[in-house]
């Protein structure tokens, strides 16, 4: 067995919707709730233009995403005429079964009556082939993954083993007769044998007549299959010619020719007319027209239709390529994304072929162009009314998605304990302290209410632009190097997060920055009471001292205690295990067994789960890095450290440094932000045991 990969037949198989028609049995129809159980499909062989098809029925083979809320039941494969739903879809005995529920619209009423009366006896399913396996020694094709699309009431059966309420085995026919009742899709398939109108004859004559009839019928089937295969090959050969553009219009035309039984000559004639229609230029609205001069004409309907068709094809191209880029670049590997990319038809197509397809869509004749020329022109050729190339924009959008994914996936910790703010521009901005509103005063009867005020202390913050640029050339398209458009921006997204972390953690190094409010370093033993310059490791005793010191920090206005409770324990990687053990232990990790009433017990840990432990390797490289540790208050309740973004844009940007030309483009990746320490009261530092 070999799995079919990519060729013209592969595209035909996946592009088309296939159908199987099944017989209806009205025996157990329920008039009260307008339902009837049905067997929708089985593993019976059905002859197709590509061979004998078998639909595999197991849990992993059938994609029923469209049937989660009920499969649409329509009339004669016309989606504009819904007549109900197929509910309770399930696999039983290698068959797909369900319950048909008819609606009450006029057409559904008409069909429901005919089903009950036995006038309509067949139901057809529409499905799309996703994956299949071909036999190396026969024309058997096993469809191992297929998507169920819809169900229709239809007249001609193709699969005689299934139908409404078809749950019993078929009657045992004569072996040759049972062989005759098989897979010719265009012939009705029932369990009955049509009697031959003739004079009574001996049994031997009847057997001989049947044998001769079977031989003729079998040969007719073989001839029909061979003829259909030749027609299919001839029609496909027309569309595989190098002069035929690989555009959605031609793909749709190929499917139509194959489905409707066109001959090769008929196909060539229709394709030639289509090429002549597509080759006529779409109106260029950038030039002066008669309408601009006050002269009015009726717009040709054919030209408007042609332009609309091309716009629709371009939109489909952009959507399909965008979905393929996302999956190929590893930006989204979910099943839904992969399915969409496969349906779009570009997931396995080289960038240079996408570029060629794009040029053909916008009216550029690519015959005779080298891969270099195609890649270069795709970067600068734009559709009518556009200022940049749609193909270039697809690459830019993919690069931007990669940039943001790198930003989001960066292993950073600064945003866990800092406040996120914004500034309007790159000028220096001030931050007034949150704490320190004056105490409320007693208001005597008929007395005046006085104004309160915030603490007159201000710290400054100023945004700075951090950026790097990189260049991509047309050769990345030629070499099918989509990674060049995604790996670099993705890495720069991580770098943008990293530079913020560098600036934030630099504030904690040593005694920190000097604050404007008192011209004193942020970490200070005497004036700020938030720095312990002693050989003290994080333990129950040192935490108790730190908690007390932070709670006793005072309001600069009233002098009252602020009762600050720390929320975060910041430690270097060297102390991460120590910090996490201390935070989660039920008992004091440093305590020794004691004796109470003759029993040994452990001292409890009063700080169990009271802190969020945050560890960052940047702290290890600072002064006393592997030993120093910090406590920080909730930044939304008390001032600590703020990271402010210009206009609140808390993500990096991707900007073209120069316009696309045939050589490529230069891009700038950057992020605009500022960092400032707002107050010392919400932070506490221990120098550590060094």
N, C-alpha and C positions, 0 to 999 in steps of 0.2 A: 504493500500500500504506500502511496505517496501523497503528500498534502499539496494541493494546488496553491501556487503563490500568486504571481502577477503576470497576466497576459491579457489579450483583448477579451477572451472569454471570461476571465475572472471579473473584469469590469462589468461585463454584461450580466453575469450572475448576480453580482451584488447590487447593481443599479436597478434591476427589475423587481417588481412585486410578482410573486408566483401564486398560483391558485390551485386549490384542490376542492372538488365538488363532491358532496356526500349526500346519501339518500336519507330522506326524512321518514320517520315512522310516527304516525299520529296516535298510536295505540294508547299511550298513557298521558295524552295532553290533558291539562287541567284548565277547564273553561273558567273556573272561578277566579284564579289568580293569573290566567293567561300565560301559563308556562308549559314547557314540554322539555324533558331531558334529552340530551343529544350527545352522541359520540362525534367529536369534531375532526379527528385525524388519527391515523395509525401508521404502522411501519410497512404498509403494503407498497410494493413497487409501482411507480407511475412513470410512463415514458415521457421524456422531455426531449427538446432539441439537442441537449447535450448528453443524453443517455438515459439509463434507467435510474430514477431517483428514489431513494429511501430516506424518509425523515426519521432520524433517531429520536426516540421518546424516552428520555430520562430527565431527572431534575436539573442537570447541568446543561442540557441541550436546548431547552426552550426558553427564550427571553420573553417574559410576559409583562414588561414594564408598562406597556400601554393598557394592560388589562387589570391594573390594580384596583380600580373602582368599577370594573365591569368592562367587558370587551364590546365595542360598538357593533350593533346588528343593523345592517343597512340593506337596501333593496338593490340587487343586481350590481354590486360593487360601486354604487353611486353614493358618495359620502354626503351628497346634498339631500338624500332621502333616508333619514334614520327611521327605523321601525322598532327599535328596542335595544336590549342589552343581552349579552351572554354572561351569566353569573356562575359562581361556584366552580370556577375552572380548576381542574385537578387531573392528575395522571393515575390511571387505573389499568392494569394489564396491558401496558405498552400502548395505551390509547389516551388521547386528550379528551376529557369529557366536560360537559357543562350543562347549564340549564338556560334555555332560551326564554326570555321574558319579553312579550310584545307590548308596545306602548299603545296609546289610545288615539293617536293621530289618524286621519282618514286613510292614509296608505297602509299604516300598520293594521287597521281594522280589516281592510280588504285582504291583506296577506294572511292575517290570522284566520279569517273565515275559510280561505282556500286551503290553508294547512290542515284545519280540522276536517274539511271535506275530502282531503286526500288529493286535491288538485295540484298543490305545490308540494313536492316530495323531496326536494334536495336543498342542502345548505352548503355553501362554499366558504372556505377560509382563504384569506390573503396573507401571505407571509413573505419575509425577505430572508435570503440565504446569507449567513455570515461566515461560516466555516464549513468545509467539506473535505472528504477523502475520496480519491478515485482508485478503483481497482486497476492493477497493472495488466491483468489478463482478461478483462471484459469491459463493457461499457457501464458497469454499475457505479453509481455515485452515491456515497453515504453522506448525508447532510448531518454534521455533528453539532452544529449550533445554528439556530434559526429564530427569527423574531416574529411573533404573532402580531399581525396588524389589525385585522378586522374579520368579521363574519358577515356573509350575505346569504339571502335566500336566492338560490340559483337553480337553473333547470337541468344541467347535465352533470352526472357524477363522474369523478375520476378515481375515487377510492371506494370500492364496493364493500369494504369491511366496516365502514363507519356510517353514522347517520343518527337521526333523532331516535333515541331509545334503542340503538343497535347494541345490545349488551350480550346477546347470545351468539354462539358460534354459527357460521354459515351452514346451510344444509349441505350434506355430503353429496356432491355431484359426481358424475362420471369424471375420471381423472383428466381426460382430454378436454372435457367441457369446462371443468374448473380452471384449467390452464387458459382457456379462451377468455374467461371472464376475468381480465386482469387490468392492464395498465394503459390502454390507449386513451389519452386524456379527452379527446374530442368525441368519444363514443359513450353512450349511456351504459352504465354498469349496474346490473341488477342481479338478483339471485335466480331469475327465471330464465328458461330456455325457450326461445320462440319456436313453436312447432312449424314444421314444413307442411304446407297444404299439398297433399298428394294422396294417391290411392293407397289403401292398406297394402303393406308389403311384409315379407318375412323379416324377422329380427336381424338377420344377417345383412339384408339390404339396408336397413335403417342404420346399422353400425357403419357400413361402407359409405353411405351418404354423409354421415357425420364426419368420418375420417377425411373424406375428400373436401368437405366444407372447411374442416380445421386446417388442412394443408393450404388451401387457397387463402384462408384468412391470415394464417401465419406469414405466408409469403407477402401478402398485401401489407401487413404491418411492417415487415422488414423493409419492403420497398419504400413505404411512407417515411420510415425513420431515416433511411439512407437519403431520400430526397430532401427531407427537412434539414438534415445535417449539411448537405451540400449547399442548400439555399442559405443557411445560417453562415456557413464559411464564406460564401461569395459575398453576402451582404456585409459581413464584418471586414472582409478584405477591402471593400470600398472605403470604409471609415478609417482603416489602418494606413491608407496612403499618406505619404509624407506631406502632401499639399493640403491635407484636411486639418484645420486647426483643432487643437484639443481644448475645446470650449464647451460649456454646459449645453449650449444650443445643439451642438453636434452630438453630444452624449444622449440628449433627449431624443433626437432624431434617430439615432441608432436603435434605441430601445423601442421606438415606435415602429421602425421598419421590421425589427425582429418579431415583435408581438403581433403585428397585423399582417404578416405573411408577404411582405413586399418581395418581388423578384429583384435580382441584382440590377437588371436594366432599369426597372422602375426606381430603385434606390439611387442609382447614378443620376437619373434625371432630376429627382427631387433635391439631391445634394448640390447639383450644379446650380439650380435656381436659388437655393439657400445661400451659397457662396456669393453669387452675384448680388443678392440682397444685402448680405453682411458687409460686402466690400464698399458699398456706397457710404461716403463720409457722413458722420453726424454733424448737424449744424454747429458752427463755431460761433458762440454768442459773444466772443470778445471782439468781433468785427462789426462794423456798421452795416445795418440791413435796411431793406426797404421800409420796414416798420418804423425804424428810427427816423426815417425821412418823412413819415406821414403817409406812406404808401402801404395799403393793406391788401393781403392776399389770404385766401383760405389755405391753412396749413395742410399739406398732403398727409392723409391718414396713415399711409404706408410708412412715410418717413418718421412720423411720431411713434408708431408702433415699433419700428426698428430701433429707434433711440431708447425707447422704454425697455425693450428686450435686452439691449446691451447694458443698460444701467442695472437691471435686475441681475444679469449674469455677473457683473462686476461686484455687486453686493454679495452674491453667493460666494464668489472667489475670495473676497476679503474675509468673510466669516469662516470659510473652510480653512484658509491658510492660517488665520489667527488661532483657530482651535488646534490645528496641527502643530504650530509653533509652541504653544503652551505645553503640549504633551511631549514633544521631541526634546524640548529644553529642560524637561524634568520639573517644570513649575507646578504642574498638577498631574498626578498620576492616578487620580481616582477613577473608578470604573465608569462613572458618568462622563468624565472628560475624555477618556479613551474612546468610549462609544461615539461621542459627538465627533471626535477627530476622524474616526474611521468613516462615519457617515459623510463627512465633508469631502473625503476623497483625496486628501493631500498628505496624509500622515507618512506615507512612504515615498513621497516625491522629492527629488533633489531640489535645492534652492534654485539652481540654474534653470530647471524645467518650470518651476513656478514663475520665475522671471519671464521666461519665454511665453508662458500662458498669459501672464499679465499684459505683456506687450501686444499680443494678438487681440486681447479683449479691448484694448484702447485703440485698435486700428493700425498697429505697426506690422508691416510685413517682415517676418523674421527669417524667411527663406534666404539661405546664403550667409547668415550672420554666425560668427563664431561664438563660443561660450563667453569669451572676454567681452565681445561687443554686446551680447545680450545682457550680461550682468551690468555693464556700464549704463546702457540705455534704460534699463529698468529703474535705476536709481534717480534718473532725472526726467523721465517721460511721465507726464501727468495727463489725467483725463480732462475732458472739457470742463472749464469752470473751476478747476482745482489749482491751488498755488504750489503744492508739492506732490511728488509721486506717491500714489497710494501704496505701492510696494515698499517704498522707503518708510512710509508711515507705519506699515505693519511691523517692520523691523524695529522702529523706534518704540512702538507700543510694547513689543515683546521685551526689549531691553529695559523699559521702565518697570514692567512687571517683575523682571528678574532683580532689578535694583531694590524694589520694595520688599520682595521676598527675602533678599539678603539682609535688609534692615530688620525685618520682623524676626528672622531666625537667629540673629546674632546673640551669642551667649553673654548678655550684659545684665548687670545688677543695679546700675545707678538709678534706674527709674523706679525701683522698688521702694526706695526710702526718701527720695527727693520730691519736691513740689514742682509740678509742670505749670509754667506760666507763659505769657506772651508779651511781646513789645511791638510797637507799631513800626519801628524802623531801626536803624543802626546807631541812633543817638543814645547818649547816656540817659537812663531812666532811673527814677528813685522808687524805693519801696519803703512805705511807712509801716512801723511795727504793728502786729496784730494785738499783742498784749498791751496792757497798760492803760485801759480806759479808766478814768477816775471813778471812785466809788459813788454809789447813789446816796443822796443826802435826804434827811428827813424834811418833809415839806410841812411847815406849820399851817394852822388854819388861816385861810386867806393869804397864805404866804406865796412868795414868788419861787418858781422852779428855775434853778440856775443851770447853765450849760456845763456839760461835761466835756472832756477832751481826751484825745489819744496821746500817748507818749510822743514827745517831739524828738523822735530818733529816726534817722533815715539811712538806709544803705543804698548803694547804687549798683545798677546792673546794665551791661551794654552788650549787645549782640555783635558777633563777629562772623564773617563768612569764611567757612572752611571748604576748599574745593580742590579737585584735581581734574585734568582733562586727559582723554585718550582718543585714539584715532582708529577707525575701521575702514578698510578698503573694499573695493568691489571683488577682490580676490577671495574674500570669505564666502561670497555668494558662489563664485565659480567653483571653489573647493568644497562646497556643501558644508561649510563650517558654521553652523548655527550657534555653536558653543561660543564663538567669538562675540556674538551679539548678546549673550546671556551670562557667561561665566565672569567676564570682566565687570559688568554692572552689578552682578550679584555680590562679587567680592567687595566692590566699592560701597555697596549698601551696608555690608558688615563693618567696613572701615568707618563709615559715617557714624554708626552707633558707637564704635570703639573710641573715636576722638572725643565724643561727649563724656564717656566714662573716664578717659584720661584726665580731662579738665576737672571733672567733679571730684575724683579721688585725690587729685593734686592738692585740693583745699585742706585735706586732712593730714598732709605731710607735716611733720615737725609740730610747731605750735600754730600752724594755720595762718591765714591772712590777717592783716590789721583791720579792725572794724572802725568805721567812721564815727560811731556813736561815742566811743571813749578813747580812740586812738590806741587801743590795746589789742594784742594778738588774740585771736579767737579762743585758743586754749591757754588759760592763764590760771595759775594756782591762787594767787592772792586776791586779785580783783574780781575774777569771774568764778572762782571756786568750781571749775569744771575740768581741772587737769591734775592728775596725780602722777608726779614724776618719781615713782618708786617702783621697786621690783615686785610688782603685784600681778598675778595671773588671774584670769576670770574664775571665780569660785563663789560660793555662797557668801562668804564674808565680804569680798570686794564688791559683789553685786549689791549687797545690803548697804554698803557705804555709798555707792554710786546712786542708788535709788533715793536714799535720804538726801544727798546733796542736790539732786535735780528737783526733788519736791520742795526744798527750801529756797530755791531761786526766787527772787522777789520782783514784784512789779516795780518798774522804775518810777512810776507816778506815786503810788500809794505806799509802797514799801511792803505790801502784804505778800505772803507766800503764794506762789503760782500753782503749787501742787502738781508739778509736771511728772507724769509717769512715762518712762521710756517704753518704746514699742519695739525697737530694733537693736539687736546685738551685731555690730559689724566687726568681723574678725578676718585676719589673713588666712590663707589656706593652711598655714602651719598650725593654726588654732581652731580650725573648723570642727574637727572631731571633738576637741575639748568643749567647745561652745555648744555643740548639739547634744552631747552627753549631759552637760550641766543643765540644759534647758528641758530635757525630756525625762530625766531621772526622777523617780519617786522619792529617793533618799539622797541625801547629800553625798556626792561621789567622793568627797575628801574626808568624810567622817569615818571614825573607827567604832566598832561595836562598844557599847557602854553597858552598864549594869543598872537595872531598875528592878527592885524586888527580886533580885536573883536571876533576872532574865536579860539576855543580851539583845539589844535592839539597835537599829540604825537611826540616826537623826534624820528627820524629814527634810525634803528640799522645798522651801517656801516659794521658789521661783520656777517651779515646774510649769512648762508651757505658757509662761507669761511673756515671752519674747519671740520675735521672729529672727532667726539666725541668718545673716547674709554674709557670705564669704566671697572675697574677690582677690585674685592673685596680684593685683596692682599694689595692694597694701603690703605684701611681702617684700616688695622692692623699695619701700620707703625707709626713712629713719626709724630705727628700732622696729622695722617692718614685721619680722616674724614674731614679735612679742607684744606690740602695741595693739590695743583693742578699744572699741568705742560703743557708746550707747547713744541712740537718737530717738527723739520724740516723734509722734505722728505729725507729718508736715502740714496736714490740713487743720491741725489744732494749734500748733506752735511753729514759730519761724525757725527754720533750720537752714537748708540749702535749696535754692530755686534754680531750675533750668528753664529759661525763657526762650521761645522760638519767635522769629519775626512773623507777625500776622497770625500767630498760632499754628503755623504749618509745621507740625511735629513729625516731619519725615524728610528724606533727602529729595533733591530735584535732579532731573536729567535735562540738560539744555544743549541745543546745537550751538557750537561756537562759530560754525560757518555753515552755509547752505550746502546741501548735497551737490556734488558734481560727479563727473564720471570716475574720479579717483576714489571717492568715498566721502567721509565726513569726520569732523572732530566734534566730540561731545565733552561737556563739562558735567561732572557729578559733584554736588555740593550740599551743604546743610548750613543754615544760618541760625545761630543760637548764642546765648550768653549764660554764664553761670556765676552765681554770687552766694556768699554766706550772708544770711539775713540777721542772725542773732546767735549768741553763744549759749543762751539759756536752755535750748532744746538739745544741746550736744554735750557729751561728757567723754573724756579720754583718759585712758591709763597708759602710761609709758611702757609698762610691761616688765617682765623679769629678766632684763639684760643688764 
